[in-house]
């Protein structure tokens, strides 16, 4: 997809570090991380969102879980489907958001009863 910022970012980067697997997923920091260590796990193949191709979503989540296990810290793994759920980049991605005591990060659902 020519106007997708994640497709452009994947195409522009080299993936020779231990956090990404060529031809499968890319791992990179978002433009505006919400906590130190915030990462995105993104399939190389353009998929609009987690509901579009569930088998790819499973693959992305598997890699996010493996990466988080290797990093060894507590985190939220988050993905969204559609603008009403806060999706702003329409290329499937999973956020790994590290959490620490007192980090002050309030997720949208944390105040709901």
DRENTORKOL-3810 file (N, C-alpha, C; in nm, 4 decimals):
REM DRENTORKOL-3810
@n.u->0.0850; n.v->-0.1173; n.w->0.0000; ca.u->0.0000; ca.v->0.0000; ca.w->0.0000; c.u->0.0898; c.v->0.1239; c.w->0.0000
@n.u->0.0713; n.v->0.2125; n.w->-0.0942; ca.u->0.1634; ca.v->0.3232; ca.w->-0.1134; c.u->0.1513; c.v->0.4334; c.w->-0.0099
@n.u->0.0354; n.v->0.4549; n.w->0.0511; ca.u->0.0199; ca.v->0.5643; ca.w->0.1468; c.u->0.0236; c.v->0.5185; c.w->0.2923
@n.u->0.0677; n.v->0.3982; n.w->0.3165; ca.u->0.0737; ca.v->0.3444; ca.w->0.4522; c.u->0.2078; c.v->0.3812; c.w->0.5172
@n.u->0.2041; n.v->0.4539; n.w->0.6295; ca.u->0.3312; ca.v->0.4924; ca.w->0.6929; c.u->0.4127; c.v->0.3737; c.w->0.7431
@n.u->0.3463; n.v->0.2656; n.w->0.7844; ca.u->0.4226; ca.v->0.1499; ca.w->0.8317; c.u->0.4867; c.v->0.0752; c.w->0.7150
@n.u->0.4150; n.v->0.0645; n.w->0.6029; ca.u->0.4768; ca.v->0.0013; ca.w->0.4854; c.u->0.6002; c.v->0.0806; c.w->0.4424
@n.u->0.5890; n.v->0.2136; n.w->0.4439; ca.u->0.7027; ca.v->0.2983; ca.w->0.4069; c.u->0.8176; c.v->0.2805; c.w->0.5050
@n.u->0.7860; n.v->0.2730; n.w->0.6327; ca.u->0.8911; ca.v->0.2586; ca.w->0.7346; c.u->0.9606; c.v->0.1232; c.w->0.7225
@n.u->0.8825; n.v->0.0186; n.w->0.6990; ca.u->0.9399; ca.v->-0.1155; ca.w->0.6825; c.u->1.0316; c.v->-0.1188; c.w->0.5608
@n.u->0.9862; n.v->-0.0598; n.w->0.4510; ca.u->1.0650; ca.v->-0.0602; ca.w->0.3281; c.u->1.1965; c.v->0.0164; c.w->0.3448
@n.u->1.1956; n.v->0.1217; n.w->0.4255; ca.u->1.3122; ca.v->0.2081; ca.w->0.4424; c.u->1.4156; c.v->0.1548; c.w->0.5415
@n.u->1.3782; n.v->0.0573; n.w->0.6227; ca.u->1.4674; ca.v->0.0110; ca.w->0.7303; c.u->1.5430; c.v->-0.1148; c.w->0.6917
@n.u->1.6528; n.v->-0.1353; n.w->0.7614; ca.u->1.7262; ca.v->-0.2605; ca.w->0.7528; c.u->1.6934; c.v->-0.3404; c.w->0.8768
@n.u->1.6756; n.v->-0.4707; n.w->0.8607; ca.u->1.6384; ca.v->-0.5552; ca.w->0.9732; c.u->1.7433; c.v->-0.6615; c.w->0.9953
@n.u->1.8499; n.v->-0.6222; n.w->1.0664; ca.u->1.9538; ca.v->-0.7189; ca.w->1.0962; c.u->1.9770; c.v->-0.7289; c.w->1.2468
@n.u->1.8825; n.v->-0.6786; n.w->1.3262; ca.u->1.8966; ca.v->-0.6910; ca.w->1.4708; c.u->1.8134; c.v->-0.8086; c.w->1.5200
@n.u->1.8290; n.v->-0.8404; n.w->1.6471; ca.u->1.7637; ca.v->-0.9593; ca.w->1.7028; c.u->1.6140; c.v->-0.9418; c.w->1.7235
@n.u->1.5605; n.v->-0.8197; n.w->1.7081; ca.u->1.4185; ca.v->-0.7991; ca.w->1.7349; c.u->1.3314; c.v->-0.8104; c.w->1.6102
@n.u->1.3852; n.v->-0.8334; n.w->1.4947; ca.u->1.3017; ca.v->-0.8440; ca.w->1.3765; c.u->1.3446; c.v->-0.9611; c.w->1.2897
@n.u->1.2475; n.v->-1.0156; n.w->1.2218; ca.u->1.2692; ca.v->-1.1320; ca.w->1.1386; c.u->1.2337; c.v->-1.0960; c.w->0.9947
@n.u->1.3311; n.v->-1.0867; n.w->0.9035; ca.u->1.3030; ca.v->-1.0458; ca.w->0.7660; c.u->1.1932; c.v->-1.1310; c.w->0.7028
@n.u->1.1003; n.v->-1.0631; n.w->0.6346; ca.u->0.9927; ca.v->-1.1333; ca.w->0.5665; c.u->0.8777; c.v->-1.1710; c.w->0.6561
@n.u->0.8865; n.v->-1.1425; n.w->0.7849; ca.u->0.7817; ca.v->-1.1816; ca.w->0.8775; c.u->0.7251; c.v->-1.0605; c.w->0.9492
@n.u->0.7938; n.v->-1.0137; n.w->1.0518; ca.u->0.7490; ca.v->-0.8959; ca.w->1.1259; c.u->0.8653; c.v->-0.8001; c.w->1.1448
@n.u->0.8286; n.v->-0.6742; n.w->1.1601; ca.u->0.9260; ca.v->-0.5720; ca.w->1.1967; c.u->0.8927; c.v->-0.5266; c.w->1.3371
@n.u->0.9942; n.v->-0.4867; n.w->1.4106; ca.u->0.9763; ca.v->-0.4328; ca.w->1.5449; c.u->1.0473; c.v->-0.2992; c.w->1.5488
@n.u->0.9730; n.v->-0.1953; n.w->1.5882; ca.u->1.0337; ca.v->-0.0630; ca.w->1.5978; c.u->0.9589; c.v->0.0222; c.w->1.6991
@n.u->1.0242; n.v->0.1292; n.w->1.7411; ca.u->0.9637; ca.v->0.2226; ca.w->1.8357; c.u->0.8656; c.v->0.3121; c.w->1.7605
@n.u->0.7487; n.v->0.3405; n.w->1.8193; ca.u->0.6561; ca.v->0.4331; ca.w->1.7539; c.u->0.7125; c.v->0.5754; c.w->1.7536
@n.u->0.6556; n.v->0.6596; n.w->1.6700; ca.u->0.6994; ca.v->0.7989; ca.w->1.6607; c.u->0.6815; c.v->0.8700; c.w->1.7952
@n.u->0.5725; n.v->0.8400; n.w->1.8653; ca.u->0.5449; ca.v->0.9022; ca.w->1.9952; c.u->0.5249; c.v->0.7944; c.w->2.1015
@n.u->0.6314; n.v->0.7344; n.w->2.1524; ca.u->0.6153; ca.v->0.6298; ca.w->2.2539; c.u->0.5485; c.v->0.6848; c.w->2.3801
@n.u->0.4614; n.v->0.6020; n.w->2.4421; ca.u->0.3901; ca.v->0.6471; ca.w->2.5620; c.u->0.4639; c.v->0.6143; c.w->2.6908
@n.u->0.5565; n.v->0.5195; n.w->2.6858; ca.u->0.6442; ca.v->0.4876; ca.w->2.7979; c.u->0.7803; c.v->0.4497; c.w->2.7398
@n.u->0.8873; n.v->0.4595; n.w->2.8189; ca.u->1.0176; ca.v->0.4117; ca.w->2.7702; c.u->1.0098; c.v->0.2628; c.w->2.7361
@n.u->1.0622; n.v->0.2254; n.w->2.6217; ca.u->1.0602; ca.v->0.0859; ca.w->2.5783; c.u->0.9392; c.v->0.0473; c.w->2.4961
@n.u->0.8464; n.v->0.1397; n.w->2.4696; ca.u->0.7271; ca.v->0.1138; ca.w->2.3882; c.u->0.7709; c.v->0.0691; c.w->2.2488
@n.u->0.7190; n.v->-0.0439; n.w->2.2035; ca.u->0.7543; ca.v->-0.0991; ca.w->2.0725; c.u->0.6291; c.v->-0.1347; c.w->1.9943
@n.u->0.6432; n.v->-0.1437; n.w->1.8633; ca.u->0.5375; ca.v->-0.1920; ca.w->1.7746; c.u->0.5860; c.v->-0.3182; c.w->1.7062
@n.u->0.4981; n.v->-0.4165; n.w->1.6951; ca.u->0.5247; ca.v->-0.5381; ca.w->1.6186; c.u->0.4314; c.v->-0.5319; c.w->1.4982
@n.u->0.4898; n.v->-0.5312; n.w->1.3775; ca.u->0.4156; ca.v->-0.5015; ca.w->1.2554; c.u->0.4473; c.v->-0.6074; c.w->1.1496
@n.u->0.3447; n.v->-0.6680; n.w->1.0873; ca.u->0.3756; ca.v->-0.7638; ca.w->0.9806; c.u->0.4289; c.v->-0.6913; c.w->0.8575
@n.u->0.5236; n.v->-0.7537; n.w->0.7892; ca.u->0.5746; ca.v->-0.6966; ca.w->0.6647; c.u->0.4619; c.v->-0.6870; c.w->0.5615
@n.u->0.3771; n.v->-0.7875; n.w->0.5575; ca.u->0.2628; ca.v->-0.7929; ca.w->0.4657; c.u->0.1577; c.v->-0.6931; c.w->0.5130
@n.u->0.1088; n.v->-0.6058; n.w->0.4246; ca.u->0.0084; ca.v->-0.5068; ca.w->0.4650; c.u->-0.1245; c.v->-0.5763; c.w->0.4941
@n.u->-0.1702; n.v->-0.5595; n.w->0.6175; ca.u->-0.2999; ca.v->-0.6083; ca.w->0.6635; c.u->-0.3643; c.v->-0.4899; c.w->0.7340
@n.u->-0.4875; n.v->-0.4573; n.w->0.7008; ca.u->-0.5520; ca.v->-0.3374; ca.w->0.7525; c.u->-0.5614; c.v->-0.3358; c.w->0.9047
@n.u->-0.6060; n.v->-0.4457; n.w->0.9657; ca.u->-0.6230; ca.v->-0.4491; ca.w->1.1110; c.u->-0.6322; c.v->-0.5932; c.w->1.1582
@n.u->-0.6501; n.v->-0.6125; n.w->1.2877; ca.u->-0.6484; ca.v->-0.7455; ca.w->1.3485; c.u->-0.7624; c.v->-0.8351; c.w->1.3020
@n.u->-0.8724; n.v->-0.7765; n.w->1.2543; ca.u->-0.9866; ca.v->-0.8561; ca.w->1.2092; c.u->-0.9762; c.v->-0.8960; c.w->1.0621
@n.u->-0.8923; n.v->-0.8282; n.w->0.9863; ca.u->-0.8858; ca.v->-0.8512; ca.w->0.8417; c.u->-0.8280; c.v->-0.9881; c.w->0.8057
@n.u->-0.7212; n.v->-1.0282; n.w->0.8734; ca.u->-0.6580; ca.v->-1.1576; ca.w->0.8477; c.u->-0.6167; c.v->-1.2170; c.w->0.9822
@n.u->-0.7108; n.v->-1.2836; n.w->1.0508; ca.u->-0.6832; ca.v->-1.3326; ca.w->1.1866; c.u->-0.5593; c.v->-1.4202; c.w->1.1992
@n.u->-0.5251; n.v->-1.4962; n.w->1.0960; ca.u->-0.4047; ca.v->-1.5804; ca.w->1.1053; c.u->-0.2789; c.v->-1.4941; c.w->1.1128
@n.u->-0.2769; n.v->-1.3807; n.w->1.0457; ca.u->-0.1627; ca.v->-1.2900; ca.w->1.0546; c.u->-0.1607; c.v->-1.2235; c.w->1.1920
@n.u->-0.2794; n.v->-1.1888; n.w->1.2422; ca.u->-0.2895; ca.v->-1.1311; ca.w->1.3772; c.u->-0.2314; c.v->-1.2276; c.w->1.4804
@n.u->-0.2634; n.v->-1.3549; n.w->1.4683; ca.u->-0.2088; ca.v->-1.4547; ca.w->1.5596; c.u->-0.0573; c.v->-1.4603; c.w->1.5526
@n.u->-0.0053; n.v->-1.4506; n.w->1.4335; ca.u->0.1396; ca.v->-1.4529; ca.w->1.4129; c.u->0.2053; c.v->-1.3305; c.w->1.4765
@n.u->0.1448; n.v->-1.2138; n.w->1.4580; ca.u->0.1977; ca.v->-1.0905; ca.w->1.5172; c.u->0.1942; c.v->-1.1004; c.w->1.6695
@n.u->0.0833; n.v->-1.1486; n.w->1.7247; ca.u->0.0724; ca.v->-1.1603; ca.w->1.8698; c.u->0.1710; c.v->-1.2633; c.w->1.9247
@n.u->0.1922; n.v->-1.3717; n.w->1.8511; ca.u->0.2926; ca.v->-1.4707; ca.w->1.8939; c.u->0.4308; c.v->-1.4050; c.w->1.9037
@n.u->0.4675; n.v->-1.3274; n.w->1.8048; ca.u->0.5979; ca.v->-1.2607; ca.w->1.8072; c.u->0.6050; c.v->-1.1553; c.w->1.9170
@n.u->0.4950; n.v->-1.0842; n.w->1.9394; ca.u->0.4926; ca.v->-0.9861; ca.w->2.0483; c.u->0.5130; c.v->-1.0562; c.w->2.1820
@n.u->0.4468; n.v->-1.1686; n.w->2.2029; ca.u->0.4627; ca.v->-1.2435; ca.w->2.3272; c.u->0.6028; c.v->-1.2977; c.w->2.3455
@n.u->0.6615; n.v->-1.3493; n.w->2.2391; ca.u->0.7994; ca.v->-1.4002; ca.w->2.2473; c.u->0.8979; c.v->-1.2885; c.w->2.2779
@n.u->0.8799; n.v->-1.1753; n.w->2.2117; ca.u->0.9676; ca.v->-1.0615; ca.w->2.2358; c.u->0.9550; c.v->-1.0147; c.w->2.3801
@n.u->0.8329; n.v->-1.0042; n.w->2.4272; ca.u->0.8112; ca.v->-0.9603; ca.w->2.5651; c.u->0.8716; c.v->-1.0587; c.w->2.6641
@n.u->0.8601; n.v->-1.1874; n.w->2.6381; ca.u->0.9216; ca.v->-1.2875; ca.w->2.7256; c.u->1.0726; c.v->-1.2691; c.w->2.7306
@n.u->1.1330; n.v->-1.2379; n.w->2.6165; ca.u->1.2777; ca.v->-1.2158; ca.w->2.6121; c.u->1.3175; c.v->-1.0865; c.w->2.6810
@n.u->1.2334; n.v->-0.9842; n.w->2.6722; ca.u->1.2649; ca.v->-0.8565; ca.w->2.7357; c.u->1.2508; c.v->-0.8655; c.w->2.8874
@n.u->1.1584; n.v->-0.9485; n.w->2.9337; ca.u->1.1474; ca.v->-0.9770; ca.w->3.0760; c.u->1.0808; c.v->-0.8711; c.w->3.1613
@n.u->0.9972; n.v->-0.7865; n.w->3.1053; ca.u->0.9265; ca.v->-0.6909; ca.w->3.1891; c.u->0.7756; c.v->-0.7026; c.w->3.1704
@n.u->0.7015; n.v->-0.6399; n.w->3.2610; ca.u->0.5560; ca.v->-0.6399; ca.w->3.2522; c.u->0.5127; c.v->-0.5366; c.w->3.1494
@n.u->0.4049; n.v->-0.5673; n.w->3.0758; ca.u->0.3605; ca.v->-0.4771; ca.w->2.9697; c.u->0.2176; c.v->-0.5084; c.w->2.9302
@n.u->0.1565; n.v->-0.4133; n.w->2.8632; ca.u->0.0320; ca.v->-0.4363; ca.w->2.7915; c.u->0.0691; c.v->-0.4687; c.w->2.6479
@n.u->-0.0029; n.v->-0.5639; n.w->2.5870; ca.u->0.0048; ca.v->-0.5886; ca.w->2.4434; c.u->-0.1313; c.v->-0.5473; c.w->2.3896
@n.u->-0.1319; n.v->-0.4472; n.w->2.3007; ca.u->-0.2560; ca.v->-0.3848; ca.w->2.2579; c.u->-0.2621; c.v->-0.3762; c.w->2.1061
@n.u->-0.3790; n.v->-0.4065; n.w->2.0497; ca.u->-0.4068; ca.v->-0.3776; ca.w->1.9098; c.u->-0.5487; c.v->-0.3234; c.w->1.9009
@n.u->-0.5771; n.v->-0.2490; n.w->1.7969; ca.u->-0.7087; ca.v->-0.1881; ca.w->1.7802; c.u->-0.7621; c.v->-0.2187; c.w->1.6414
@n.u->-0.8958; n.v->-0.2204; n.w->1.6296; ca.u->-0.9618; ca.v->-0.2433; ca.w->1.5017; c.u->-1.0579; c.v->-0.1278; c.w->1.4770
@n.u->-1.0205; n.v->-0.0388; n.w->1.3881; ca.u->-1.1059; ca.v->0.0714; ca.w->1.3480; c.u->-1.0863; c.v->0.1987; c.w->1.4273
@n.u->-1.1294; n.v->0.3103; n.w->1.3681; ca.u->-1.1096; ca.v->0.4407; ca.w->1.4315; c.u->-1.1856; c.v->0.4569; c.w->1.5635
@n.u->-1.3003; n.v->0.3923; n.w->1.5795; ca.u->-1.3737; ca.v->0.4042; ca.w->1.7055; c.u->-1.3003; c.v->0.3389; c.w->1.8216
@n.u->-1.2046; n.v->0.2509; n.w->1.7915; ca.u->-1.1253; ca.v->0.1861; ca.w->1.8964; c.u->-0.9866; c.v->0.2480; c.w->1.9090
@n.u->-0.9654; n.v->0.3619; n.w->1.8478; ca.u->-0.8430; ca.v->0.4421; ca.w->1.8520; c.u->-0.7367; c.v->0.3993; c.w->1.7514
@n.u->-0.7719; n.v->0.3190; n.w->1.6514; ca.u->-0.6741; ca.v->0.2864; ca.w->1.5472; c.u->-0.6538; c.v->0.4102; c.w->1.4590
@n.u->-0.5292; n.v->0.4529; n.w->1.4442; ca.u->-0.4984; ca.v->0.5692; ca.w->1.3609; c.u->-0.4110; c.v->0.5343; c.w->1.2413
@n.u->-0.3368; n.v->0.4247; n.w->1.2487; ca.u->-0.2589; ca.v->0.3759; ca.w->1.1350; c.u->-0.3237; c.v->0.2445; c.w->1.0931
@n.u->-0.3693; n.v->0.2389; n.w->0.9685; ca.u->-0.4460; ca.v->0.1240; ca.w->0.9230; c.u->-0.3572; c.v->0.0193; c.w->0.8572
@n.u->-0.2656; n.v->-0.0300; n.w->0.9394; ca.u->-0.1770; ca.v->-0.1435; ca.w->0.9111; c.u->-0.1689; c.v->-0.2162; c.w->1.0452
@n.u->-0.2054; n.v->-0.3418; n.w->1.0457; ca.u->-0.2045; ca.v->-0.4204; ca.w->1.1691; c.u->-0.0759; c.v->-0.3976; c.w->1.2468
@n.u->-0.0894; n.v->-0.3728; n.w->1.3757; ca.u->0.0270; ca.v->-0.3603; ca.w->1.4621; c.u->-0.0134; c.v->-0.3884; c.w->1.6060
@n.u->0.0780; n.v->-0.4454; n.w->1.6802; ca.u->0.0585; ca.v->-0.4696; ca.w->1.8226; c.u->0.1554; c.v->-0.3800; c.w->1.8988
@n.u->0.1015; n.v->-0.3063; n.w->1.9935; ca.u->0.1845; ca.v->-0.2238; ca.w->2.0808; c.u->0.2321; c.v->-0.3093; c.w->2.1971
@n.u->0.3586; n.v->-0.3024; n.w->2.2296; ca.u->0.4110; ca.v->-0.3555; ca.w->2.3549; c.u->0.4397; c.v->-0.2325; c.w->2.4394
@n.u->0.3593; n.v->-0.2143; n.w->2.5445; ca.u->0.3703; ca.v->-0.0952; ca.w->2.6284; c.u->0.4208; c.v->-0.1373; c.w->2.7668
@n.u->0.5493; n.v->-0.1156; n.w->2.7951; ca.u->0.6038; ca.v->-0.1516; ca.w->2.9260; c.u->0.5309; c.v->-0.0765; c.w->3.0374
@n.u->0.5075; n.v->-0.1470; n.w->3.1474; ca.u->0.4419; ca.v->-0.0858; ca.w->3.2625; c.u->0.5323; c.v->-0.0949; c.w->3.3833
@n.u->0.5327; n.v->0.0123; n.w->3.4604; ca.u->0.6138; ca.v->0.0211; ca.w->3.5815; c.u->0.5293; c.v->0.0822; c.w->3.6910
@n.u->0.5532; n.v->0.0476; n.w->3.8162; ca.u->0.4778; ca.v->0.1101; ca.w->3.9254; c.u->0.4883; c.v->0.2622; c.w->3.9167
@n.u->0.3749; n.v->0.3290; n.w->3.9252; ca.u->0.3729; ca.v->0.4740; ca.w->3.9246; c.u->0.4031; c.v->0.5382; c.w->3.7904
@n.u->0.3907; n.v->0.4632; n.w->3.6784; ca.u->0.4233; ca.v->0.5227; ca.w->3.5481; c.u->0.3218; c.v->0.6280; c.w->3.5035
@n.u->0.2049; n.v->0.6324; n.w->3.5687; ca.u->0.1060; ca.v->0.7355; ca.w->3.5395; c.u->0.0273; c.v->0.7152; c.w->3.4120
@n.u->0.0536; n.v->0.6094; n.w->3.3381; ca.u->-0.0177; ca.v->0.5857; ca.w->3.2131; c.u->-0.1581; c.v->0.5361; c.w->3.2428
@n.u->-0.2572; n.v->0.6072; n.w->3.1918; ca.u->-0.3969; ca.v->0.5674; ca.w->3.2070; c.u->-0.4480; c.v->0.5195; c.w->3.0722
@n.u->-0.4814; n.v->0.3939; n.w->3.0650; ca.u->-0.5392; ca.v->0.3418; ca.w->2.9420; c.u->-0.6869; c.v->0.3821; c.w->2.9356
@n.u->-0.7469; n.v->0.3867; n.w->2.8165; ca.u->-0.8849; ca.v->0.4361; ca.w->2.8045; c.u->-0.9860; c.v->0.3653; c.w->2.8935
@n.u->-0.9656; n.v->0.2388; n.w->2.9220; ca.u->-1.0652; ca.v->0.1656; ca.w->2.9989; c.u->-1.0341; c.v->0.1585; c.w->3.1480
@n.u->-0.9218; n.v->0.2155; n.w->3.1918; ca.u->-0.8810; ca.v->0.2000; ca.w->3.3305; c.u->-0.9720; c.v->0.2712; c.w->3.4298
@n.u->-1.0452; n.v->0.3752; n.w->3.3886; ca.u->-1.1321; ca.v->0.4480; ca.w->3.4808; c.u->-1.2766; c.v->0.4014; c.w->3.4785
@n.u->-1.3095; n.v->0.3108; n.w->3.3869; ca.u->-1.4485; ca.v->0.2651; ca.w->3.3737; c.u->-1.4822; c.v->0.1638; c.w->3.4806
@n.u->-1.6064; n.v->0.1685; n.w->3.5259; ca.u->-1.6528; ca.v->0.0724; ca.w->3.6268; c.u->-1.7005; c.v->-0.0538; c.w->3.5626
END
